[in-house]
Amino acid sequence: MDNKRRNFIKKATLAGVGVSLSSGINAMSAKSYNNIIGANDRLNVAIAGLGRRLNAFKPPIAAKDSNVKLLYLCDVMESQRTKALKDFREHIDYNPALENDIRRVLDDKNVDVLINATPDHWHAPGSIMAMKAGKHVYVEKPCSHNMYENEQLVKAAKQYNKVVQMGNQQRSSGHTIEIINEIHNGLIGKPYKAVAFYNNRRGQVPLQKPAPVPTGLDWDLWQGPAPRREYTSETWDYNWHWYGWDYGTAEAGNNGTHELDVARWALQVDFPQHVYVEAEKRHFLDDGWEMYDDMEATFKFPENKIIKWDGKSRNNYSTYGSGRGTVIYGTEGSVFVNRGTYRYMIEAVNW
């Protein structure tokens, strides 16, 4: 991890969720610089997407030493907005504005940072719109819906001179930073292979059927940059992850992003030279899940380094002794690391 990335993490403005503008000080405008902690003004934040990730933002935004003010709670579902306001009022003593349309939020010049926690198909477009409007961005994983969008997101960050961080929260984990540093310092010799894995017992999901748009949902805006279609049941909430490629990225984008990041970090690799993927839907064959639910992928890098992804959405067999994590193999030992702990073996020493 280079020094800029390290400082990005260490000086996180919202330490609990990994948001920071500090690594971009030299590139910032005077106005943005004055909004950094320790300067005169606060960071004014807006959150778009008020679903399952919302709880992670409450304590750090409320912390007085964060010097943050929440200006907007934005979501295309009315019930999400009212619930989020009620929940936040337990942590803050003021009322952020409630907004349906992210475009109105981005039109507000007072907003410094957008926290983009929308569904996957909105990640890159919403983040690029925010940068174009002069905002820095924290975007939940995956940072894009497809690889082309990744390139456009990086291009926009450079073009608009903005700081962007994707929500790979394990990058900010103290024990993970510690063991990755040890790996880079030679703890297990030369690392040559990593296995990133995730398994879960996700159940049967309903078949999509034509249905009325749920009360309070702006279905057109929810679809955003995706192809237009009539509403079908169960779509707007979590099951959009599995209901075709227009919205979700299946498990590799949903959870694999985290473990694969640790694997690449440990092996210090960039882009693979070759990728082989075997994936299929193998569970509840007649349900509404339209994508693969089982995937094995092999990424081959220079210097004969290999990363394997073993993703099992609906088979909870604990192949590696944990539900998720990364195993790193080196010429003189091996490391296991997940979100809670790490273990290592040097030569013949037991775990």
Phi, psi and omega per residue, in radians:
M1 nan 2.191 -3.087
D2 -1.287 2.937 -3.044
N3 -1.097 -0.637 -3.138
K4 -1.099 -0.771 3.139
R5 -1.146 -0.693 -3.136
R6 -1.083 -0.791 3.122
N7 -1.147 -0.610 3.110
F8 -0.981 -0.738 -3.111
I9 -1.323 -0.844 -3.031
K10 -1.095 -0.590 -3.059
K11 -1.795 0.520 -3.056
A12 -0.989 2.246 3.109
T13 -1.132 -0.750 3.066
L14 -1.950 1.468 -2.948
A15 -1.001 -0.595 -3.072
G16 -1.195 -0.406 -3.117
V17 -2.126 0.014 3.046
G18 1.456 0.453 -3.130
V19 -1.646 2.336 3.127
S20 -2.643 2.550 2.973
L21 -1.999 -0.075 -2.944
S22 -1.180 -0.504 -3.106
S23 -1.223 -0.243 -3.098
G24 -1.812 0.343 -3.037
I25 -0.962 -0.824 -3.045
N26 -1.132 -0.411 -3.102
A27 -1.707 -0.070 -3.013
M28 -1.443 2.735 2.982
S29 -1.260 2.887 3.123
A30 -1.057 -0.661 -3.128
K31 -1.118 -0.804 -3.136
S32 -1.134 -0.695 3.134
Y33 -1.043 -0.686 -3.120
N34 -1.204 -0.208 3.125
N35 -1.602 -0.012 3.128
I36 -1.294 2.585 3.132
I37 -0.944 2.376 -3.129
G38 1.723 -0.308 3.071
A39 -1.613 -2.932 -2.961
N40 -1.290 -0.686 -2.956
D41 -1.889 2.871 3.091
R42 -1.494 2.864 2.910
L43 -1.503 2.143 3.100
N44 -1.665 2.109 -2.959
V45 -2.040 2.527 2.986
A46 -2.181 2.476 3.072
I47 -1.975 2.196 3.046
A48 -1.962 2.125 -3.058
G49 1.738 1.795 -2.954
L50 -2.006 0.715 -3.110
G51 -1.667 -2.305 -2.942
R52 -1.175 -0.376 -3.119
R53 -1.489 -0.101 -2.969
L54 -1.078 -0.678 -3.080
N55 -1.028 -0.508 -3.120
A56 -1.173 -0.400 -3.057
F57 -1.598 -0.291 -3.001
K58 -1.146 -0.987 -3.100
P59 -1.062 -0.792 -3.120
P60 -1.172 -0.597 3.106
I61 -1.213 -0.642 -3.120
A62 -1.322 -0.397 -3.088
A63 -1.074 2.237 -3.079
K64 -1.102 -0.597 -3.107
D65 -1.331 -0.097 3.021
S66 -1.321 -0.423 -3.133
N67 0.946 0.811 -3.087
V68 -2.073 2.490 3.002
K69 -2.138 2.286 3.118
L70 -1.540 1.940 -3.104
L71 -1.542 -0.634 -3.034
Y72 -2.415 2.494 2.859
L73 -2.021 2.020 -2.990
C74 -2.123 2.284 3.071
D75 -2.818 2.601 -3.117
V76 -1.424 -0.082 3.078
M77 -1.910 2.117 -3.066
E78 -1.016 -0.732 -3.102
S79 -1.132 -0.535 3.085
Q80 -1.161 -0.687 -3.126
R81 -1.161 -0.829 -3.085
T82 -1.183 -0.652 3.111
K83 -1.163 -0.740 -3.137
A84 -1.081 -0.725 3.116
L85 -1.093 -0.787 3.124
K86 -1.046 -0.754 3.140
D87 -1.162 -0.733 -3.116
F88 -1.192 -0.517 -3.119
R89 -1.152 -0.218 3.021
E90 -1.408 -0.157 -3.073
H91 -2.091 -0.437 -3.102
I92 -2.214 2.796 -3.069
D93 -1.899 0.491 3.107
Y94 -2.537 2.963 -3.094
N95 -1.937 1.930 2.983
P96 -1.191 2.724 3.119
A97 -1.276 2.524 3.069
L98 -1.737 2.307 -3.063
E99 -2.440 2.436 3.094
N100 -1.482 -0.674 -2.923
D101 -1.881 2.057 -3.123
I102 -1.050 -0.481 -3.119
R103 -1.141 -0.623 3.102
R104 -1.203 -0.629 3.076
V105 -1.084 -0.798 -3.082
L106 -1.242 -0.363 3.076
D107 -1.258 -0.295 -3.105
D108 -1.392 1.975 -3.101
K109 -1.148 -0.300 -3.118
N110 -1.358 -0.257 -3.137
V111 -1.373 2.163 3.120
D112 -1.649 -0.628 -3.008
V113 -2.336 2.346 2.974
L114 -1.832 2.193 2.921
I115 -1.651 1.966 -3.019
N116 -1.776 1.724 -3.132
A117 -2.037 0.582 3.122
T118 -1.370 3.040 3.019
P119 -1.061 2.826 -2.959
D120 -0.944 -0.688 -3.038
H121 -1.219 -0.230 3.089
W122 -1.692 -0.129 -2.989
H123 -1.076 -1.023 -3.113
A124 -1.209 -0.875 3.139
P125 -1.009 -0.792 -3.140
G126 -1.115 -0.674 -3.134
S127 -1.223 -0.689 3.103
I128 -1.160 -0.722 3.063
M129 -1.027 -0.703 -3.137
A130 -1.144 -0.772 3.132
M131 -1.121 -0.723 3.106
K132 -1.059 -0.543 3.124
A133 -1.506 0.079 3.052
G134 1.635 0.288 -3.098
K135 -1.805 2.588 2.886
H136 -1.470 2.811 -2.945
V137 -2.376 2.332 2.790
Y138 -1.929 2.106 -3.099
V139 -2.099 2.314 3.098
E140 -1.136 2.767 3.099
K141 -1.242 2.684 -0.252
P142 -1.309 2.716 -3.044
C143 -1.264 -0.171 3.094
S144 -2.636 2.957 3.118
H145 -1.584 -0.326 3.125
N146 -2.759 2.970 -3.001
M147 -1.198 -0.597 3.088
Y148 -1.045 -0.747 3.126
E149 -1.108 -0.591 3.063
N150 -0.967 -0.832 -3.116
E151 -1.093 -0.689 3.137
Q152 -1.191 -0.597 3.118
L153 -1.147 -0.778 3.104
V154 -1.129 -0.727 3.117
K155 -1.051 -0.737 -3.125
A156 -1.167 -0.708 3.122
A157 -1.018 -0.683 3.115
K158 -1.291 -0.760 -3.085
Q159 -1.104 -0.743 -3.070
Y160 -1.705 0.039 3.030
N161 1.011 0.842 -3.106
K162 -2.075 2.718 3.108
V163 -1.642 2.288 3.138
V164 -2.253 2.349 2.989
Q165 -2.264 2.324 3.030
M166 -1.571 2.632 -3.036
G167 -1.351 1.091 2.920
N168 -1.588 1.356 -2.963
Q169 -1.082 -0.433 -3.111
Q170 -1.181 -0.320 3.023
R171 -1.064 -0.451 -3.125
S172 -1.701 0.060 -3.110
S173 -1.350 2.188 -3.081
G174 -1.026 -0.784 -3.096
H175 -1.232 -0.532 3.105
T176 -1.238 -0.771 3.079
I177 -1.000 -0.743 -3.117
E178 -1.071 -0.865 -3.072
I179 -1.278 -0.585 3.083
I180 -1.130 -0.713 3.071
N181 -1.054 -0.724 3.120
E182 -1.118 -0.701 3.082
I183 -1.060 -0.783 3.141
H184 -1.171 -0.421 3.104
N185 -1.551 0.091 3.012
G186 1.754 0.247 -3.089
L187 -0.938 -0.745 -3.107
I188 -2.015 0.514 -3.099
G189 1.273 -2.436 3.133
K190 -1.613 2.020 3.090
P191 -1.221 2.317 -3.069
Y192 -2.221 -0.250 -3.092
K193 -2.650 2.534 3.035
A194 -2.423 2.495 3.033
V195 -2.026 2.021 3.087
A196 -1.752 2.317 -3.011
F197 -2.504 2.742 3.068
Y198 -2.736 2.313 3.026
N199 -2.388 2.594 -3.086
N200 -2.655 2.863 3.108
R201 -1.940 1.004 3.103
R202 -1.187 2.333 -3.018
G203 -1.566 -2.908 3.127
Q204 -1.197 2.435 3.102
V205 -2.005 2.602 -3.065
P206 -1.126 2.656 2.968
L207 -1.207 2.444 3.093
Q208 -1.270 2.326 3.092
K209 -2.338 2.561 3.067
P210 -0.939 2.375 -3.079
A211 -2.657 2.754 3.037
P212 -1.107 2.571 3.062
V213 -1.106 2.260 -3.131
P214 -0.976 2.525 3.135
T215 -0.990 2.257 3.089
G216 1.565 -0.069 -3.115
L217 -1.669 2.232 2.998
D218 -1.543 1.557 -3.026
W219 -1.137 -0.652 3.120
D220 -1.092 -0.766 -3.131
L221 -1.276 -0.587 3.062
W222 -1.028 -0.738 3.126
Q223 -1.157 -0.620 3.048
G224 0.888 -2.043 -3.093
P225 -1.402 -0.047 -3.114
A226 -1.386 2.822 3.063
P227 -1.041 2.522 -3.110
R228 -1.389 2.424 3.030
R229 -2.707 2.950 3.072
E230 -1.241 2.687 -3.126
Y231 -1.223 2.457 3.000
T232 -2.166 2.659 -3.022
S233 -1.033 2.603 3.027
E234 1.256 0.066 -2.973
T235 -1.367 -0.809 -2.910
W236 -1.167 -0.497 -3.124
D237 -1.498 -2.702 -2.884
Y238 -1.018 -0.500 -3.030
N239 -1.200 -0.119 3.025
W240 -1.032 -0.382 3.092
H241 -0.989 -0.557 -2.978
W242 -1.974 -0.067 -3.042
Y243 -1.627 1.108 3.053
G244 1.498 2.975 -2.995
W245 -1.511 -0.062 3.137
D246 -1.147 -0.481 -3.027
Y247 -2.119 -0.836 -2.993
G248 -1.729 3.099 3.113
T249 -2.275 0.281 -3.123
A250 0.975 -2.823 -2.956
E251 -1.261 -0.521 3.134
A252 -1.075 -0.693 3.084
G253 -1.444 -0.498 -3.075
N254 -1.316 -0.799 -3.136
N255 -2.221 -0.520 -3.109
G256 -1.037 -0.493 3.128
T257 -0.918 -0.704 -3.089
H258 -1.200 -0.936 -3.056
E259 -1.198 -0.658 3.099
L260 -1.144 -0.564 3.073
D261 -1.089 -0.772 3.124
V262 -1.116 -0.696 3.129
A263 -1.089 -0.822 3.137
R264 -1.136 -0.681 3.116
W265 -1.062 -0.813 -3.108
A266 -1.134 -0.745 -3.090
L267 -1.475 -0.163 3.139
Q268 0.972 0.926 3.127
V269 -2.040 2.798 -3.129
D270 -1.939 -1.815 -3.101
F271 -1.662 2.455 3.110
P272 -1.281 2.695 3.058
Q273 -1.561 -0.414 -3.099
H274 -2.682 2.485 3.121
V275 -2.344 2.319 3.034
Y276 -2.143 2.267 -3.083
V277 -2.249 2.330 2.965
E278 -2.147 2.076 -3.067
A279 -2.566 2.575 -3.108
E280 -2.841 2.709 2.934
K281 -1.507 2.092 -3.021
R282 -2.172 -0.067 -3.072
H283 -2.153 2.537 3.100
F284 0.806 1.064 -2.933
L285 -1.049 -0.384 -3.096
D286 -1.801 0.216 -3.132
D287 -1.574 -2.988 -3.026
G288 -1.451 -0.054 3.129
W289 -1.180 2.068 -3.017
E290 -1.779 -0.163 -3.043
M291 -1.916 -3.135 3.050
Y292 -1.135 2.656 2.991
D293 -2.155 0.111 3.134
D294 -2.529 2.223 -3.105
M295 -2.534 2.397 2.911
E296 -2.183 2.193 -3.123
A297 -2.257 2.450 3.096
T298 -2.112 2.161 3.126
F299 -1.937 2.136 3.139
K300 -1.859 2.292 -3.054
F301 -2.090 2.945 3.029
P302 -0.969 2.790 -3.125
E303 1.109 0.459 3.090
N304 1.040 0.526 3.081
K305 -1.534 2.489 -3.049
I306 -2.331 2.430 2.958
I307 -2.133 2.317 3.056
K308 -2.026 2.393 3.053
W309 -1.925 2.176 3.111
D310 -2.079 1.728 -3.084
G311 -1.993 2.094 -3.133
K312 -2.193 1.726 -3.082
S313 -1.238 -0.585 -2.984
R314 -2.290 0.511 2.998
N315 -2.406 1.901 -2.960
N316 -1.643 0.383 3.105
Y317 -1.141 2.243 -3.051
S318 -1.500 1.363 -3.058
T319 -1.034 -0.644 -3.011
Y320 -1.965 0.265 3.107
G321 1.420 0.183 3.139
S322 -2.747 2.747 -3.140
G323 -1.295 -0.416 3.118
R324 -2.756 2.786 3.104
G325 2.631 -2.925 -3.112
T326 -2.470 2.336 3.025
V327 -1.907 2.229 -3.141
I328 -2.011 2.186 -3.125
Y329 -1.807 2.338 3.098
G330 -2.232 2.985 -3.104
T331 -1.193 -0.272 -3.113
E332 -2.242 0.221 3.129
G333 2.857 -3.057 -3.102
S334 -2.492 2.740 -3.126
V335 -2.300 2.423 2.907
F336 -1.996 2.319 3.096
V337 -2.468 2.380 2.984
N338 -2.341 -2.853 -3.042
R339 -1.242 -0.297 -3.060
G340 -1.903 -0.418 -2.997
T341 -2.818 3.052 2.925
Y342 -2.482 2.704 3.035
R343 -2.374 2.673 3.077
Y344 -2.506 2.731 3.101
M345 -2.234 2.240 3.079
I346 -1.901 2.061 -3.117
E347 0.864 -2.009 -3.042
A348 -1.636 0.115 -3.131
V349 -1.287 2.364 -3.120
N350 -1.284 2.807 3.070
W351 -1.077 nan nan
